[in-house]
Amino acid sequence: MIPVQVGNISVSNVGFVVFLKNPDNEKTVPIFIGGPEAQAIALKLNKVEPPRPMTHDLMKNIMDAFEGRLEKVVVHSLNEGTFYAQLLVDFEGQQMEIDARPSDAIALSLRYNAPIFVTEEVMEEAGVYLGEENEATEESQKEKQQGPPSEKDKLNKLKGELEKAIQEERYEDAAQLRDQIRNATSTN
């Protein structure tokens, strides 16, 4: 399992996206989430305390009242574009695994300061590198001078386009580019 951190949340005309980033190598998993969950995550990231408990605050209060403790969150699979997560909860010394949407799991983990993990399979399938556009452009210019574009050049171009799509909040395009990168790397 790979430990990740909540990078940030972005909004577009398609919806909200939360970015789970591997701090060791900057590989990031973008996950589309709903508005209420985005708000719950953003409130905690920005250290805003609402005057009344929000849904995830209520969940934490109930777990605390029954002496449950969230130990960690694991985003464990991706199936047909849908991510799946589990809450690993300690309740009276017994370890429980509870199925959850990643957005709810992330919002709750922030309230407990519980670590978030992504399996290697999910990181491999959905993870992307952001911030490589300049390096990719320089490499592809060098390779173009040497002849027709290589597979590496094509992959770097796709990665640059992906970063640009995310920065411009074109998440549908970003998802398609992510899939093209995944297909290109799995055939090599």
Salt bridges, closest charged atoms under 4 A:
GLU26 OE1 - LYS21 NZ 3.46
GLU37 OE2 - ARG101 NH2 2.55
GLU49 OE2 - LYS44 NZ 2.95
ASP57 OD1 - ARG111 NE 2.75
ASP64 OD2 - LYS60 NZ 2.68
ASP104 OD1 - HIS56 NE2 2.86
ASP104 OD2 - ARG101 NH2 2.91
GLU125 OE2 - ARG182 NH1 3.96
GLU151 OE2 - LYS154 NZ 3.63
GLU168 OE1 - ARG170 NE 2.82
ASP173 OD2 - ARG170 NH1 2.63
ASP179 OD1 - ARG178 NH2 3.20
ASP179 OD1 - ARG182 NH1 3.16
